[in-house]
Amino acid sequence: MKILNDRSSVFRYLEIPLSEKANKKISKIVIDSRNVKEDCLFFGLEGKNTNGSLFAEEALQNGASLVVSSNKSFAMDSPNHIFHESPIDAMAKIASGIIDDFTGNIIGVTGSSGKTTVKNLIQHTLNDCFGTIGNYNNEIGLPFSVMNLSQNHKTAVFELAAGKPKDIDFLAKIVRPHFGIITSIGHAHLKQMKSIEGVLKTKSEIIPNIREGGFLLIPHIEYVDYWKSIRNDITVFTFGDHPDSDYKISMIEPSEKLINFSVYVKEYGQTFDFVTDLLGMHNIQNITAAFICSQLIDNDYLAFQKRLEAFKNNENRLSVSRWINGSTVINDTYNANPESTVAGIKVLCDFPKRKIMIFGDMLELGTLSDDFHKMIGNFAKDSNVDLFIGFGNKTKLSVKAYGKNGLFFNDAKKLNQFLAREIKKDDIIYIKGSRGMKMERFIEE
């Protein structure tokens, strides 16, 4: 049963008195009035195009057990309606109360890239583990996910995303994790965060919100000393291929379909072997972060190993499938920043076939956008990518930097026609771009 299952719980979390006689069950959380059905809890959120609170009365007519809105036409507080100046803040407060009532372990995952994969891995490999719903990882999505938490879960893992400074602090204050994980620091959302230092500080906001006596899991990169200096009342474990890593990755043997690798655990003086069909060194690091959680919570290596072998990541995250004319496509269209794009090119270049990259713009890179798009073109050239195709205004710079055999398209139809005509059976094609570019359209055609 969900922790939030009746109307009285909402009033209690918001510290509003309610007669028990006015109680009613809640079976579903809804933020779109068109989806309201009987026994729903509806939050009237203000969006770019409309204010959901304007539909509060309609939601009640459609059977909602309770509506939280900023609609002043209702009584300030009643058994059916709670007035709140900011329904988003109300969601956060309710979610925080649910976390207070949850008795299991809580894991918070943040980072410039890899956080969804780590979240998925942890949820898949731990027993009775709840995970962030889809990509609901912001100030609306995270509380929504928390409100679906059950006491039957032994562990909950939440993904914390940031578009600007203080976002991680806001989210981490809600979930207050026992385990905090930072997957990576990269050049994402630079338009809002200004610099890599801004990204570092924002992602590091999770650390002060880890519970006393908790754990911090971090990659062994140049920021290790900074992260360790923030707290002295939590245990820190590092992971990666650095010789001083607490969980040191080694013996990596990649093939087209599988990667064999080992992790040496300094604390145990023992090496653990793994096999995965996730591609790329960055995914090996993601697996290692999940393995640390498994060791600290379940301590069942064999179960983790077996579940890892059965794990399948989301379809658009370095997923491999057959494509045009019997070719092979690597679908990595979920999003893009410079680091994840470089990692994907490295995966492409592990294949001993004609290597083709279709590249869409990387968005939200601020004043460094031109430089990073040029860098990707140069990196593809230096990595011996055989054909480089740009789609999007900024990728003109990438194509120019790539040089010979670089092609640019600004018309999706013409690009599709080119691909249907030119892609051959033994080609391997890597497709990458920011979410706003919708590069999956070329795979779905």
VOGUKE-703951 format. One record per residue (C-alpha): residue in three letters; x, y, z. Coordinates in Angstrom, 1 decimal. Layout:
<nodes>
+-----+--------+--------+--------+
:  aa :      x :      y :      z :
+-----+--------+--------+--------+
: ALA :      X :      Y :      Z :
...
+-----+--------+--------+--------+
</nodes>
This chain:
<nodes>
+-----+--------+--------+--------+
:  aa :      x :      y :      z :
+-----+--------+--------+--------+
: MET :    0.0 :    0.0 :    0.0 :
: LYS :    1.2 :    3.5 :   -0.8 :
: ILE :    2.2 :    5.7 :    2.1 :
: LEU :    0.0 :    8.4 :    0.8 :
: ASN :   -3.3 :    6.6 :    0.5 :
: ASP :   -6.0 :    8.9 :    2.0 :
: ARG :   -7.0 :   12.5 :    2.3 :
: SER :   -6.1 :   12.7 :    6.0 :
: SER :   -2.5 :   12.1 :    5.2 :
: VAL :   -2.3 :   15.1 :    2.9 :
: PHE :   -3.9 :   17.4 :    5.6 :
: ARG :   -1.4 :   15.9 :    8.1 :
: TYR :    1.6 :   16.5 :    5.9 :
: LEU :    0.5 :   20.1 :    5.2 :
: GLU :   -0.3 :   20.6 :    8.9 :
: ILE :   -4.0 :   21.4 :    8.4 :
: PRO :   -6.6 :   20.0 :   10.8 :
: LEU :   -9.2 :   17.6 :    9.3 :
: SER :  -12.0 :   15.7 :   10.9 :
: GLU :  -11.5 :   11.9 :   10.5 :
: LYS :  -15.2 :   11.7 :    9.4 :
: ALA :  -14.2 :   13.7 :    6.3 :
: ASN :  -11.5 :   11.2 :    5.2 :
: LYS :  -11.5 :    9.5 :    1.8 :
: LYS :   -9.1 :    7.3 :    0.0 :
: ILE :   -6.6 :    8.4 :   -2.6 :
: SER :   -5.6 :    6.0 :   -5.3 :
: LYS :   -3.7 :    8.1 :   -7.8 :
: ILE :   -1.8 :   11.4 :   -8.1 :
: VAL :   -2.7 :   13.6 :  -11.0 :
: ILE :   -1.3 :   16.9 :  -12.3 :
: ASP :   -3.3 :   17.0 :  -15.6 :
: SER :   -7.0 :   17.8 :  -15.0 :
: ARG :   -7.9 :   15.7 :  -18.2 :
: ASN :   -6.7 :   12.6 :  -16.3 :
: VAL :   -8.7 :   13.1 :  -13.2 :
: LYS :  -10.9 :   10.1 :  -12.2 :
: GLU :  -12.6 :    9.1 :   -9.0 :
: ASP :  -10.3 :    9.0 :   -5.9 :
: CYS :   -7.5 :   11.1 :   -7.4 :
: LEU :   -5.4 :   13.7 :   -5.7 :
: PHE :   -5.2 :   16.6 :   -8.1 :
: PHE :   -2.6 :   19.4 :   -8.0 :
: GLY :   -3.4 :   22.5 :   -9.9 :
: LEU :    0.1 :   23.5 :  -11.2 :
: GLU :    0.8 :   26.6 :  -13.2 :
: GLY :    2.5 :   25.9 :  -16.5 :
: LYS :    3.7 :   27.9 :  -19.4 :
: ASN :    0.4 :   27.9 :  -21.2 :
: THR :   -2.2 :   27.5 :  -18.5 :
: ASN :   -2.8 :   27.4 :  -14.8 :
: GLY :   -4.1 :   24.0 :  -13.6 :
: SER :   -5.7 :   25.6 :  -10.6 :
: LEU :   -8.3 :   27.0 :  -13.0 :
: PHE :   -9.6 :   23.5 :  -13.4 :
: ALA :  -10.0 :   22.8 :   -9.7 :
: GLU :  -13.8 :   22.8 :   -9.8 :
: GLU :  -13.8 :   20.5 :  -12.8 :
: ALA :  -11.5 :   18.1 :  -11.1 :
: LEU :  -13.8 :   17.8 :   -8.1 :
: GLN :  -16.8 :   17.3 :  -10.4 :
: ASN :  -14.9 :   14.5 :  -12.1 :
: GLY :  -14.5 :   12.6 :   -8.8 :
: ALA :  -11.2 :   13.8 :   -7.3 :
: SER :  -10.9 :   13.0 :   -3.6 :
: LEU :   -8.9 :   16.2 :   -3.0 :
: VAL :   -7.7 :   19.2 :   -5.0 :
: VAL :   -4.7 :   21.3 :   -4.0 :
: SER :   -4.8 :   24.6 :   -5.9 :
: SER :   -4.2 :   28.4 :   -5.8 :
: ASN :   -7.8 :   29.0 :   -6.9 :
: LYS :   -9.2 :   31.5 :   -4.4 :
: SER :  -12.8 :   31.0 :   -5.6 :
: PHE :  -13.0 :   28.0 :   -3.2 :
: ALA :  -13.2 :   28.1 :    0.5 :
: MET :   -9.7 :   28.5 :    1.9 :
: ASP :   -9.6 :   24.9 :    3.3 :
: SER :  -12.3 :   22.3 :    3.1 :
: PRO :  -12.3 :   18.4 :    3.1 :
: ASN :  -12.4 :   18.6 :   -0.7 :
: HIS :  -10.1 :   21.5 :   -1.5 :
: ILE :   -6.8 :   22.9 :    0.0 :
: PHE :   -5.9 :   26.4 :   -1.0 :
: HIS :   -2.1 :   26.9 :   -1.3 :
: GLU :   -0.3 :   29.9 :   -2.9 :
: SER :    2.1 :   27.4 :   -4.5 :
: PRO :    0.8 :   23.9 :   -5.2 :
: ILE :    4.4 :   23.0 :   -6.3 :
: ASP :    5.6 :   23.9 :   -2.8 :
: ALA :    2.7 :   21.9 :   -1.4 :
: MET :    3.9 :   18.9 :   -3.4 :
: ALA :    7.4 :   19.3 :   -2.0 :
: LYS :    6.1 :   19.5 :    1.6 :
: ILE :    3.9 :   16.4 :    1.2 :
: ALA :    6.8 :   14.5 :   -0.4 :
: SER :    9.1 :   15.4 :    2.5 :
: GLY :    6.5 :   14.1 :    5.0 :
: ILE :    6.3 :   10.8 :    3.1 :
: ILE :   10.0 :   10.5 :    3.3 :
: ASP :    9.8 :   11.0 :    7.0 :
: ASP :    7.4 :    8.1 :    7.2 :
: PHE :    9.4 :    5.8 :    5.0 :
: THR :   11.5 :    3.3 :    6.9 :
: GLY :   13.8 :    2.0 :    4.1 :
: ASN :   17.0 :    3.1 :    2.6 :
: ILE :   17.0 :    6.2 :    0.4 :
: ILE :   19.5 :    6.8 :   -2.4 :
: GLY :   19.9 :   10.0 :   -4.3 :
: VAL :   21.6 :   10.1 :   -7.7 :
: THR :   22.8 :   13.2 :   -9.5 :
: GLY :   25.4 :   14.1 :  -12.1 :
: SER :   25.8 :   15.6 :  -15.6 :
: SER :   25.2 :   12.2 :  -17.3 :
: GLY :   24.6 :    8.7 :  -16.2 :
: LYS :   22.1 :    9.3 :  -13.4 :
: THR :   19.2 :    7.6 :  -15.1 :
: THR :   21.2 :    4.6 :  -16.0 :
: VAL :   22.6 :    4.3 :  -12.4 :
: LYS :   19.0 :    4.7 :  -11.0 :
: ASN :   17.8 :    2.0 :  -13.3 :
: LEU :   20.6 :   -0.3 :  -12.4 :
: ILE :   20.1 :    0.1 :   -8.7 :
: GLN :   16.3 :   -0.4 :   -9.0 :
: HIS :   16.9 :   -3.5 :  -11.1 :
: THR :   19.6 :   -5.1 :   -8.9 :
: LEU :   18.3 :   -4.4 :   -5.4 :
: ASN :   15.4 :   -6.3 :   -3.8 :
: ASP :   12.1 :   -4.5 :   -3.4 :
: CYS :   13.5 :   -1.2 :   -4.7 :
: PHE :   11.4 :    1.8 :   -5.8 :
: GLY :   12.8 :    4.1 :   -8.4 :
: THR :   12.0 :    7.5 :   -9.8 :
: ILE :    9.1 :    7.2 :  -12.3 :
: GLY :   10.4 :    7.7 :  -15.8 :
: ASN :   12.5 :   10.9 :  -15.9 :
: TYR :   10.4 :   12.6 :  -13.2 :
: ASN :   13.5 :   14.1 :  -11.6 :
: ASN :   12.8 :   17.9 :  -11.2 :
: GLU :   10.8 :   20.0 :   -8.7 :
: ILE :    7.5 :   18.6 :  -10.0 :
: GLY :    8.6 :   15.1 :  -11.0 :
: LEU :   10.5 :   14.2 :   -7.9 :
: PRO :    7.6 :   14.9 :   -5.4 :
: PHE :    5.3 :   13.1 :   -7.8 :
: SER :    7.5 :   10.0 :   -7.7 :
: VAL :    7.8 :   10.2 :   -3.9 :
: MET :    4.0 :   10.2 :   -3.6 :
: ASN :    3.9 :    6.8 :   -5.2 :
: LEU :    6.3 :    5.2 :   -2.6 :
: SER :    5.1 :    2.2 :   -0.6 :
: GLN :    6.2 :    0.9 :    2.8 :
: ASN :    6.6 :   -2.5 :    1.0 :
: HIS :    9.7 :   -1.1 :   -0.6 :
: LYS :   12.9 :   -1.7 :    1.3 :
: THR :   14.9 :    0.9 :   -0.7 :
: ALA :   14.0 :    4.0 :   -2.8 :
: VAL :   16.3 :    5.5 :   -5.4 :
: PHE :   15.6 :    8.9 :   -6.7 :
: GLU :   17.2 :   10.8 :   -9.6 :
: LEU :   17.9 :   14.5 :   -8.9 :
: ALA :   18.3 :   16.7 :  -12.0 :
: ALA :   19.4 :   20.4 :  -12.2 :
: GLY :   18.8 :   23.1 :  -14.7 :
: LYS :   20.3 :   25.8 :  -12.5 :
: PRO :   22.1 :   26.4 :   -9.2 :
: LYS :   20.2 :   25.4 :   -6.0 :
: ASP :   18.0 :   22.8 :   -7.9 :
: ILE :   19.8 :   19.8 :   -6.4 :
: ASP :   19.7 :   21.4 :   -2.9 :
: PHE :   15.9 :   21.8 :   -3.2 :
: LEU :   15.4 :   18.2 :   -4.3 :
: ALA :   17.9 :   16.7 :   -1.9 :
: LYS :   16.3 :   18.4 :    1.0 :
: ILE :   13.1 :   16.6 :    0.1 :
: VAL :   14.5 :   13.0 :    0.0 :
: ARG :   17.5 :   13.5 :    2.5 :
: PRO :   19.3 :   10.4 :    1.2 :
: HIS :   21.2 :    7.8 :    3.2 :
: PHE :   23.3 :    7.3 :    0.1 :
: GLY :   24.3 :   10.1 :   -2.2 :
: ILE :   25.8 :    9.4 :   -5.7 :
: ILE :   27.5 :   11.8 :   -8.1 :
: THR :   27.9 :   10.1 :  -11.4 :
: SER :   29.9 :   12.7 :  -13.3 :
: ILE :   30.7 :   16.4 :  -13.8 :
: GLY :   30.4 :   17.6 :  -17.3 :
: HIS :   29.5 :   20.6 :  -19.5 :
: ALA :   25.7 :   20.4 :  -19.3 :
: HIS :   23.3 :   23.3 :  -18.7 :
: LEU :   26.2 :   25.8 :  -19.0 :
: LYS :   23.8 :   28.5 :  -20.1 :
: GLN :   22.4 :   28.6 :  -16.6 :
: MET :   25.4 :   27.4 :  -14.6 :
: LYS :   27.9 :   29.6 :  -16.5 :
: SER :   31.0 :   27.3 :  -16.0 :
: ILE :   32.2 :   23.8 :  -15.1 :
: GLU :   32.7 :   25.2 :  -11.6 :
: GLY :   29.1 :   26.1 :  -11.5 :
: VAL :   28.1 :   22.6 :  -12.5 :
: LEU :   30.4 :   21.1 :   -9.9 :
: LYS :   28.9 :   23.3 :   -7.1 :
: THR :   25.4 :   22.5 :   -8.1 :
: LYS :   25.8 :   18.8 :   -8.3 :
: SER :   27.7 :   18.9 :   -5.0 :
: GLU :   24.6 :   20.3 :   -3.3 :
: ILE :   23.6 :   16.7 :   -2.6 :
: ILE :   26.4 :   16.2 :   -0.1 :
: PRO :   25.2 :   18.5 :    2.7 :
: ASN :   21.8 :   16.8 :    2.5 :
: ILE :   23.1 :   13.2 :    3.0 :
: ARG :   22.0 :   12.0 :    6.4 :
: GLU :   24.5 :   11.8 :    9.2 :
: GLY :   26.4 :    8.6 :    9.1 :
: GLY :   25.4 :    8.1 :    5.5 :
: PHE :   27.5 :    7.3 :    2.4 :
: LEU :   28.8 :    9.3 :   -0.6 :
: LEU :   29.7 :    7.5 :   -3.8 :
: ILE :   31.9 :    9.5 :   -6.2 :
: PRO :   34.0 :    8.9 :   -9.3 :
: HIS :   37.7 :    9.2 :   -8.6 :
: ILE :   38.3 :   12.3 :  -10.7 :
: GLU :   39.9 :   15.7 :  -10.0 :
: TYR :   37.2 :   16.8 :   -7.6 :
: VAL :   37.6 :   14.0 :   -5.1 :
: ASP :   39.4 :   16.2 :   -2.5 :
: TYR :   36.8 :   18.9 :   -2.8 :
: TRP :   34.0 :   16.5 :   -2.3 :
: LYS :   35.7 :   14.8 :    0.7 :
: SER :   36.2 :   18.2 :    2.3 :
: ILE :   32.5 :   19.0 :    2.5 :
: ARG :   31.6 :   16.5 :    5.2 :
: ASN :   33.5 :   14.5 :    7.8 :
: ASP :   30.5 :   12.6 :    9.3 :
: ILE :   29.8 :   10.4 :    6.3 :
: THR :   31.7 :    7.5 :    4.6 :
: VAL :   33.1 :    8.2 :    1.1 :
: PHE :   33.7 :    5.5 :   -1.5 :
: THR :   35.4 :    6.3 :   -4.8 :
: PHE :   35.1 :    4.3 :   -8.1 :
: GLY :   36.8 :    4.3 :  -11.4 :
: ASP :   40.0 :    3.2 :  -13.2 :
: HIS :   42.2 :    5.5 :  -11.0 :
: PRO :   44.7 :    3.3 :   -9.1 :
: ASP :   43.6 :    4.8 :   -5.7 :
: SER :   39.9 :    4.1 :   -6.3 :
: ASP :   38.1 :    2.2 :   -3.5 :
: TYR :   36.3 :    0.2 :   -6.2 :
: LYS :   38.9 :    0.0 :   -9.0 :
: ILE :   37.8 :   -1.0 :  -12.5 :
: SER :   40.2 :   -3.1 :  -14.5 :
: MET :   40.6 :   -5.9 :  -17.1 :
: ILE :   38.1 :   -4.4 :  -19.5 :
: GLU :   37.5 :   -6.7 :  -22.5 :
: PRO :   35.0 :   -5.2 :  -25.0 :
: SER :   33.4 :   -6.8 :  -28.0 :
: GLU :   30.6 :   -5.8 :  -30.2 :
: LYS :   27.9 :   -7.2 :  -27.9 :
: LEU :   29.4 :   -7.7 :  -24.5 :
: ILE :   32.0 :   -6.2 :  -22.1 :
: ASN :   33.8 :   -8.3 :  -19.5 :
: PHE :   35.4 :   -6.4 :  -16.7 :
: SER :   36.6 :   -6.6 :  -13.1 :
: VAL :   36.3 :   -4.5 :  -10.0 :
: TYR :   38.9 :   -4.7 :   -7.3 :
: VAL :   37.5 :   -3.7 :   -3.8 :
: LYS :   40.2 :   -2.3 :   -1.7 :
: GLU :   38.3 :   -2.8 :    1.6 :
: TYR :   37.9 :   -6.5 :    0.9 :
: GLY :   41.1 :   -7.1 :   -1.0 :
: GLN :   39.0 :   -9.0 :   -3.5 :
: THR :   38.2 :   -8.9 :   -7.2 :
: PHE :   34.7 :   -9.3 :   -8.6 :
: ASP :   34.0 :  -10.2 :  -12.3 :
: PHE :   31.1 :   -8.9 :  -14.4 :
: VAL :   29.6 :   -9.3 :  -17.9 :
: THR :   27.3 :   -6.7 :  -19.4 :
: ASP :   25.8 :   -5.7 :  -22.7 :
: LEU :   25.9 :   -2.0 :  -21.8 :
: LEU :   28.4 :   -0.2 :  -24.0 :
: GLY :   31.2 :    2.2 :  -23.0 :
: MET :   33.6 :    2.9 :  -20.2 :
: HIS :   31.1 :    5.4 :  -18.7 :
: ASN :   28.5 :    2.6 :  -18.3 :
: ILE :   31.1 :    0.4 :  -16.5 :
: GLN :   31.5 :    3.2 :  -14.0 :
: ASN :   27.7 :    3.4 :  -13.7 :
: ILE :   27.5 :   -0.3 :  -13.0 :
: THR :   30.3 :    0.0 :  -10.4 :
: ALA :   28.3 :    2.8 :   -8.6 :
: ALA :   25.3 :    0.5 :   -8.5 :
: PHE :   27.5 :   -2.4 :   -7.3 :
: ILE :   28.7 :   -0.3 :   -4.3 :
: CYS :   25.1 :    0.3 :   -3.3 :
: SER :   24.4 :   -3.4 :   -3.6 :
: GLN :   27.4 :   -4.3 :   -1.4 :
: LEU :   26.4 :   -1.8 :    1.2 :
: ILE :   22.7 :   -2.7 :    1.3 :
: ASP :   22.2 :   -6.4 :    0.1 :
: ASN :   25.8 :   -7.6 :    0.1 :
: ASP :   24.9 :  -10.3 :   -2.5 :
: TYR :   27.4 :  -10.3 :   -5.3 :
: LEU :   26.0 :  -13.3 :   -7.1 :
: ALA :   22.5 :  -11.9 :   -7.1 :
: PHE :   23.9 :   -8.6 :   -8.4 :
: GLN :   25.9 :  -10.3 :  -11.1 :
: LYS :   22.9 :  -12.4 :  -12.3 :
: ARG :   20.6 :   -9.4 :  -12.4 :
: LEU :   23.2 :   -7.2 :  -14.2 :
: GLU :   23.4 :   -9.8 :  -17.0 :
: ALA :   19.6 :   -9.6 :  -17.5 :
: PHE :   19.5 :   -5.7 :  -17.3 :
: LYS :   18.4 :   -3.8 :  -20.3 :
: ASN :   18.8 :    0.0 :  -20.4 :
: ASN :   16.3 :    2.4 :  -21.9 :
: GLU :   15.9 :    2.1 :  -25.7 :
: ASN :   17.5 :    5.4 :  -26.6 :
: ARG :   20.7 :    5.1 :  -24.4 :
: LEU :   23.4 :    3.4 :  -26.5 :
: SER :   21.0 :    0.7 :  -27.6 :
: VAL :   22.0 :   -1.4 :  -30.6 :
: SER :   19.6 :   -2.7 :  -33.2 :
: ARG :   19.3 :   -3.6 :  -36.9 :
: TRP :   18.5 :   -0.7 :  -39.2 :
: ILE :   18.4 :    0.5 :  -42.8 :
: ASN :   19.5 :   -2.1 :  -45.4 :
: GLY :   20.6 :   -4.5 :  -42.6 :
: SER :   23.0 :   -2.0 :  -41.0 :
: THR :   23.5 :   -1.6 :  -37.3 :
: VAL :   22.4 :    1.6 :  -35.4 :
: ILE :   23.5 :    2.8 :  -32.0 :
: ASN :   20.6 :    4.8 :  -30.7 :
: ASP :   21.9 :    7.4 :  -28.2 :
: THR :   19.2 :   10.1 :  -28.7 :
: TYR :   18.0 :   10.6 :  -25.2 :
: ASN :   20.2 :   13.7 :  -24.8 :
: ALA :   23.6 :   15.1 :  -25.4 :
: ASN :   26.4 :   17.1 :  -23.8 :
: PRO :   30.1 :   17.1 :  -24.8 :
: GLU :   31.2 :   14.4 :  -22.4 :
: SER :   28.4 :   11.9 :  -23.3 :
: THR :   28.9 :   12.6 :  -27.0 :
: VAL :   32.7 :   11.9 :  -26.8 :
: ALA :   31.9 :    8.7 :  -24.8 :
: GLY :   29.5 :    7.6 :  -27.5 :
: ILE :   32.0 :    8.2 :  -30.3 :
: LYS :   34.4 :    5.9 :  -28.4 :
: VAL :   31.8 :    3.2 :  -28.4 :
: LEU :   31.2 :    3.7 :  -32.1 :
: CYS :   34.9 :    3.3 :  -32.8 :
: ASP :   35.0 :   -0.1 :  -31.0 :
: PHE :   33.2 :   -1.5 :  -34.0 :
: PRO :   35.4 :   -2.8 :  -36.8 :
: LYS :   33.1 :   -1.6 :  -39.6 :
: ARG :   32.4 :    1.6 :  -41.6 :
: LYS :   31.6 :    4.1 :  -38.9 :
: ILE :   29.0 :    6.8 :  -39.5 :
: MET :   27.9 :    9.5 :  -37.0 :
: ILE :   24.6 :   11.5 :  -37.3 :
: PHE :   24.9 :   14.4 :  -35.0 :
: GLY :   22.3 :   16.9 :  -33.8 :
: ASP :   22.9 :   20.1 :  -31.9 :
: MET :   23.9 :   20.0 :  -28.2 :
: LEU :   21.7 :   22.6 :  -26.5 :
: GLU :   22.1 :   24.8 :  -23.4 :
: LEU :   25.9 :   25.2 :  -23.7 :
: GLY :   25.9 :   29.0 :  -23.4 :
: THR :   28.9 :   30.9 :  -24.7 :
: LEU :   31.0 :   27.8 :  -25.1 :
: SER :   28.5 :   26.2 :  -27.6 :
: ASP :   30.5 :   26.9 :  -30.7 :
: ASP :   33.8 :   25.6 :  -29.2 :
: PHE :   32.2 :   22.4 :  -28.1 :
: HIS :   30.6 :   21.7 :  -31.4 :
: LYS :   33.9 :   22.3 :  -33.2 :
: MET :   35.5 :   19.9 :  -30.6 :
: ILE :   33.1 :   17.1 :  -31.4 :
: GLY :   33.9 :   17.4 :  -35.2 :
: ASN :   37.6 :   17.3 :  -34.5 :
: PHE :   37.2 :   14.4 :  -32.1 :
: ALA :   35.2 :   12.4 :  -34.6 :
: LYS :   37.9 :   13.1 :  -37.3 :
: ASP :   40.8 :   12.1 :  -34.9 :
: SER :   38.8 :    8.9 :  -33.9 :
: ASN :   38.6 :    7.9 :  -37.6 :
: VAL :   34.9 :    8.1 :  -38.0 :
: ASP :   34.4 :    7.4 :  -41.7 :
: LEU :   31.4 :    9.7 :  -42.3 :
: PHE :   30.1 :   12.5 :  -40.2 :
: ILE :   26.7 :   14.0 :  -40.8 :
: GLY :   25.4 :   17.1 :  -39.0 :
: PHE :   21.8 :   18.1 :  -38.5 :
: GLY :   21.0 :   21.4 :  -36.8 :
: ASN :   22.5 :   24.9 :  -36.9 :
: LYS :   25.4 :   24.4 :  -34.5 :
: THR :   26.5 :   21.1 :  -36.2 :
: LYS :   27.6 :   23.2 :  -39.2 :
: LEU :   30.6 :   24.0 :  -37.1 :
: SER :   31.1 :   20.3 :  -36.3 :
: VAL :   31.0 :   19.3 :  -39.9 :
: LYS :   33.5 :   22.0 :  -40.9 :
: ALA :   35.9 :   20.9 :  -38.1 :
: TYR :   35.5 :   17.3 :  -39.3 :
: GLY :   36.4 :   18.3 :  -42.8 :
: LYS :   36.5 :   15.8 :  -45.7 :
: ASN :   33.5 :   13.4 :  -45.8 :
: GLY :   31.5 :   15.7 :  -43.5 :
: LEU :   28.0 :   16.4 :  -44.7 :
: PHE :   25.4 :   18.9 :  -43.4 :
: PHE :   21.6 :   18.7 :  -43.7 :
: ASN :   19.0 :   21.2 :  -42.6 :
: ASP :   16.1 :   19.2 :  -44.1 :
: ALA :   15.0 :   16.0 :  -42.3 :
: LYS :   13.4 :   14.6 :  -45.4 :
: LYS :   16.5 :   15.0 :  -47.5 :
: LEU :   18.6 :   13.4 :  -44.8 :
: ASN :   16.2 :   10.4 :  -44.6 :
: GLN :   16.5 :   10.0 :  -48.4 :
: PHE :   20.3 :   10.2 :  -48.2 :
: LEU :   20.4 :    7.5 :  -45.5 :
: ALA :   18.0 :    5.2 :  -47.3 :
: ARG :   20.2 :    5.5 :  -50.4 :
: GLU :   23.7 :    5.4 :  -48.9 :
: ILE :   23.6 :    3.2 :  -45.8 :
: LYS :   25.0 :   -0.3 :  -46.5 :
: LYS :   24.6 :   -3.6 :  -44.8 :
: ASP :   27.8 :   -3.7 :  -42.8 :
: ASP :   27.7 :    0.0 :  -41.6 :
: ILE :   27.5 :    1.0 :  -38.0 :
: ILE :   25.7 :    4.2 :  -37.4 :
: TYR :   25.8 :    6.3 :  -34.2 :
: ILE :   23.0 :    8.8 :  -33.7 :
: LYS :   23.3 :   11.5 :  -31.0 :
: GLY :   21.8 :   14.9 :  -30.2 :
: SER :   20.1 :   16.9 :  -27.4 :
: ARG :   16.5 :   16.0 :  -26.4 :
: GLY :   15.2 :   19.1 :  -28.1 :
: MET :   16.6 :   17.9 :  -31.5 :
: LYS :   14.4 :   14.8 :  -31.5 :
: MET :   17.1 :   12.8 :  -33.4 :
: GLU :   15.1 :    9.6 :  -32.8 :
: ARG :   12.9 :   10.7 :  -35.7 :
: PHE :   15.5 :    9.4 :  -38.1 :
: ILE :   15.5 :    5.9 :  -36.5 :
: GLU :   11.7 :    5.8 :  -36.4 :
: GLU :   11.2 :    6.7 :  -40.1 :
+-----+--------+--------+--------+
</nodes>
